[in-house]
Amino acid sequence: MHDLWIIGLRTIFLYVFLLVILRIMGKREVGELGVIDIVVFIIMAEVAAMIVESPDKPIFEGVLPILLLLVIQYISSMISLKSKKFRDLVDGDPTLIIKHGEIQEDEMRKQRYNLDDLFQQLRENQVGSIHNVTFAYLEPSGNLSVFTKDGDLPIVGLVLDGDIQPEHLELIGKTEDWLLQELHAKNITDLSKIFYCSYEQGEIRVQLKHD
């Protein structure tokens, strides 16, 4: 009977404790969780289960690993905020699945993404014809972002956190020399000062980093 009381009290404590931890980790939809987030949540769930199922062990033995996981997740989030290379390594980059009405078969194979999945997500986006699709990206979250001939084109990041994105330049049929000339025309010569430079509605838009 005594153990039942301990299990009940620990369950209530862990429920409140994990709610606080998850609030600290930030608000994100389940479909938008990164790989690190998922790993952290799985380990937290295992640790919480161990605490509840072992009433004879000090609760601190379970709380400490959860706090360490919070620190790991916080540090990784800060690194992701500063480094696109780290973001790409952990979460991956969007994959171009359809380009100007043509399905990119090789990219689908790389992502182990089949035609049934593609057609389902096109239907969910109310798209009736592949040939009406200008670009469709498979996002790291697994969602499909679709841009049709009737709508706006996607925002293409040419410079992110000071790093040129050659694959995006190739996508719009431009070169790095063209980009540098466009930036020079805006009196921008130091790429490291660029927070982002995007290609929108036929022209580049630039936002510099705050000092």
BAMI-203392 format. One record per residue (C-alpha): residue number from 1; residue in one letter; x, y, z. Coordinates in Angstrom, 2 decimals. Last residue first. Layout:
// BAMI-203392
(NUM,"A",(X,Y,Z))
...
***
This chain:
// BAMI-203392
(211,"D",(24.94,44.29,-34.27))
(210,"H",(21.77,43.10,-35.96))
(209,"K",(22.36,40.89,-38.98))
(208,"L",(21.50,42.28,-42.39))
(207,"Q",(18.26,41.60,-44.24))
(206,"V",(18.37,41.28,-48.00))
(205,"R",(15.72,40.86,-50.68))
(204,"I",(16.63,39.68,-54.17))
(203,"E",(14.36,40.20,-57.15))
(202,"G",(11.99,38.21,-59.37))
(201,"Q",(9.06,37.94,-56.98))
(200,"E",(11.27,36.79,-54.09))
(199,"Y",(14.87,35.63,-54.07))
(198,"S",(16.19,35.63,-50.52))
(197,"C",(19.16,37.04,-48.65))
(196,"Y",(19.35,36.22,-44.97))
(195,"F",(21.25,37.36,-41.90))
(194,"I",(23.92,38.98,-44.04))
(193,"K",(26.93,40.41,-42.18))
(192,"S",(29.10,37.39,-42.98))
(191,"L",(28.58,38.08,-46.68))
(190,"D",(30.73,41.23,-46.55))
(189,"T",(30.43,43.18,-49.81))
(188,"I",(27.00,44.79,-49.53))
(187,"N",(26.65,48.17,-51.26))
(186,"K",(23.26,47.20,-52.79))
(185,"A",(24.87,46.96,-56.23))
(184,"H",(27.52,44.78,-54.57))
(183,"L",(24.77,42.41,-53.51))
(182,"E",(23.53,42.07,-57.08))
(181,"Q",(27.09,41.59,-58.33))
(180,"L",(27.74,38.92,-55.68))
(179,"L",(24.55,37.11,-56.70))
(178,"W",(25.43,37.16,-60.39))
(177,"D",(28.92,35.83,-59.62))
(176,"E",(27.35,33.02,-57.56))
(175,"T",(25.32,31.96,-60.57))
(174,"K",(21.61,32.04,-61.41))
(173,"G",(19.19,29.50,-62.87))
(172,"I",(16.60,29.77,-60.09))
(171,"L",(17.29,26.25,-58.80))
(170,"E",(21.02,26.56,-59.39))
(169,"L",(21.12,29.52,-57.02))
(168,"H",(19.23,27.42,-54.48))
(167,"E",(21.76,24.59,-54.77))
(166,"P",(24.60,27.09,-54.32))
(165,"Q",(23.35,28.34,-50.92))
(164,"I",(25.76,31.14,-49.94))
(163,"D",(26.59,31.25,-46.22))
(162,"G",(26.30,34.47,-44.16))
(161,"D",(23.53,33.20,-41.88))
(160,"L",(21.54,32.13,-44.94))
(159,"V",(22.37,33.47,-48.40))
(158,"L",(20.34,32.51,-51.48))
(157,"G",(17.19,31.51,-49.59))
(156,"V",(14.42,30.82,-52.12))
(155,"I",(10.93,31.98,-51.14))
(154,"P",(8.51,29.77,-53.01))
(153,"L",(6.68,31.10,-56.11))
(152,"D",(3.31,32.73,-55.59))
(151,"G",(0.14,31.11,-56.86))
(150,"D",(-1.49,30.12,-60.16))
(149,"K",(1.49,28.11,-61.41))
(148,"T",(1.35,26.01,-58.26))
(147,"F",(3.53,25.87,-55.16))
(146,"V",(3.32,22.81,-52.92))
(145,"S",(4.92,22.23,-49.52))
(144,"L",(4.80,18.53,-48.61))
(143,"N",(5.06,17.65,-44.91))
(142,"G",(7.60,15.09,-43.72))
(141,"S",(9.02,17.38,-40.99))
(140,"P",(12.25,17.75,-43.00))
(139,"E",(10.10,19.27,-45.78))
(138,"L",(9.34,17.52,-49.06))
(137,"Y",(9.26,20.41,-51.48))
(136,"A",(6.91,20.86,-54.44))
(135,"F",(7.69,23.40,-57.16))
(134,"T",(5.80,24.68,-60.20))
(133,"V",(2.82,22.35,-59.85))
(132,"N",(0.12,22.63,-62.54))
(131,"H",(1.57,19.62,-64.36))
(130,"I",(1.05,17.56,-61.21))
(129,"S",(-2.69,18.13,-61.54))
(128,"G",(-5.52,18.26,-59.02))
(127,"V",(-3.79,19.94,-56.09))
(126,"Q",(-6.06,20.35,-53.06))
(125,"N",(-3.05,20.30,-50.67))
(124,"E",(-4.35,17.07,-49.10))
(123,"R",(-4.66,15.70,-52.63))
(122,"L",(-1.00,16.52,-53.26))
(121,"Q",(-0.15,14.81,-49.98))
(120,"Q",(-1.91,11.62,-51.04))
(119,"F",(-0.34,11.71,-54.51))
(118,"L",(3.15,11.99,-53.04))
(117,"D",(2.65,9.25,-50.46))
(116,"D",(1.31,6.90,-53.16))
(115,"L",(4.20,7.86,-55.43))
(114,"N",(6.84,6.70,-52.95))
(113,"Y",(9.31,8.52,-50.70))
(112,"R",(12.42,6.58,-49.75))
(111,"Q",(14.16,10.00,-49.45))
(110,"K",(16.94,9.07,-51.89))
(109,"R",(14.43,7.32,-54.15))
(108,"M",(12.22,10.41,-54.27))
(107,"E",(15.23,12.55,-55.15))
(106,"D",(16.07,10.27,-58.08))
(105,"E",(12.49,10.39,-59.40))
(104,"Q",(12.19,14.18,-59.47))
(103,"I",(8.56,14.48,-60.61))
(102,"E",(8.14,16.95,-63.47))
(101,"G",(5.51,19.72,-63.38))
(100,"H",(8.00,22.58,-63.20))
(99,"K",(10.06,20.85,-60.50))
(98,"I",(8.45,18.26,-58.26))
(97,"I",(10.18,16.52,-55.32))
(96,"L",(12.67,19.22,-54.27))
(95,"T",(14.00,18.06,-50.91))
(94,"P",(13.95,20.34,-47.86))
(93,"D",(17.22,20.13,-45.88))
(92,"G",(18.12,17.79,-43.04))
(91,"D",(17.24,17.99,-39.34))
(90,"V",(20.56,17.21,-37.67))
(89,"L",(23.18,17.85,-40.34))
(88,"D",(21.14,20.58,-42.06))
(87,"R",(20.64,22.39,-38.76))
(86,"F",(24.35,22.04,-37.93))
(85,"K",(25.30,23.51,-41.31))
(84,"K",(22.78,26.29,-40.74))
(83,"S",(24.66,27.38,-37.64))
(82,"K",(23.61,30.04,-35.12))
(81,"L",(20.05,28.97,-34.28))
(80,"S",(21.00,25.33,-34.59))
(79,"I",(23.77,25.86,-32.04))
(78,"M",(21.27,27.46,-29.64))
(77,"S",(18.83,24.59,-30.14))
(76,"S",(21.59,22.05,-29.54))
(75,"I",(22.48,23.78,-26.27))
(74,"Y",(18.85,23.81,-25.12))
(73,"Q",(18.32,20.16,-26.02))
(72,"I",(21.46,19.10,-24.15))
(71,"V",(20.47,21.20,-21.11))
(70,"L",(16.98,19.68,-21.08))
(69,"L",(18.51,16.21,-21.38))
(68,"L",(20.66,16.98,-18.33))
(67,"L",(17.52,18.03,-16.42))
(66,"I",(15.84,14.76,-17.38))
(65,"P",(18.93,12.79,-16.31))
(64,"L",(18.86,14.55,-12.87))
(63,"V",(15.15,13.98,-12.24))
(62,"G",(15.48,10.21,-12.43))
(61,"E",(18.20,9.68,-9.83))
(60,"F",(16.60,12.52,-7.82))
(59,"I",(13.53,10.32,-7.31))
(58,"P",(15.54,8.10,-4.98))
(57,"K",(15.01,4.41,-5.86))
(56,"D",(12.58,2.18,-3.90))
(55,"P",(9.57,3.46,-5.87))
(54,"S",(11.01,1.91,-9.06))
(53,"E",(8.17,1.79,-11.62))
(52,"V",(7.46,5.53,-11.43))
(51,"I",(11.11,6.54,-11.77))
(50,"M",(11.75,4.06,-14.61))
(49,"A",(8.71,5.34,-16.52))
(48,"A",(10.00,8.91,-16.22))
(47,"V",(13.42,7.82,-17.52))
(46,"E",(11.86,6.06,-20.51))
(45,"A",(9.64,9.07,-21.32))
(44,"M",(12.60,11.43,-21.04))
(43,"I",(14.61,9.17,-23.37))
(42,"I",(11.83,9.30,-25.98))
(41,"F",(11.42,13.08,-25.62))
(40,"V",(15.17,13.71,-26.03))
(39,"V",(15.38,11.50,-29.14))
(38,"I",(12.38,13.27,-30.68))
(37,"D",(13.79,16.73,-29.98))
(36,"I",(17.21,15.74,-31.40))
(35,"V",(15.60,14.50,-34.62))
(34,"G",(13.60,17.69,-35.07))
(33,"L",(9.97,18.16,-34.09))
(32,"E",(7.83,19.92,-36.68))
(31,"G",(5.15,17.25,-36.99))
(30,"V",(4.62,17.31,-33.22))
(29,"E",(3.99,21.05,-33.28))
(28,"R",(6.52,23.20,-31.49))
(27,"K",(6.28,25.40,-28.41))
(26,"G",(9.50,25.74,-26.44))
(25,"M",(11.88,23.58,-24.40))
(24,"I",(10.89,25.52,-21.26))
(23,"R",(7.26,24.53,-21.75))
(22,"L",(8.35,20.89,-22.14))
(21,"I",(10.30,21.04,-18.87))
(20,"V",(7.35,22.59,-16.98))
(19,"L",(4.98,19.91,-18.28))
(18,"L",(7.59,17.29,-17.40))
(17,"F",(7.67,18.45,-13.77))
(16,"V",(3.86,18.60,-13.44))
(15,"Y",(3.41,15.05,-14.74))
(14,"L",(6.51,13.87,-12.89))
(13,"F",(5.12,15.10,-9.56))
(12,"I",(1.70,13.51,-10.16))
(11,"T",(3.31,10.19,-11.14))
(10,"R",(5.68,10.37,-8.17))
(9,"L",(2.74,10.88,-5.78))
(8,"G",(0.86,7.90,-7.21))
(7,"I",(3.93,5.64,-7.22))
(6,"I",(4.72,6.59,-3.60))
(5,"W",(1.13,5.96,-2.52))
(4,"L",(1.14,2.60,-4.26))
(3,"D",(4.44,1.69,-2.58))
(2,"H",(2.88,2.30,0.86))
(1,"M",(0.00,0.00,0.00))
***
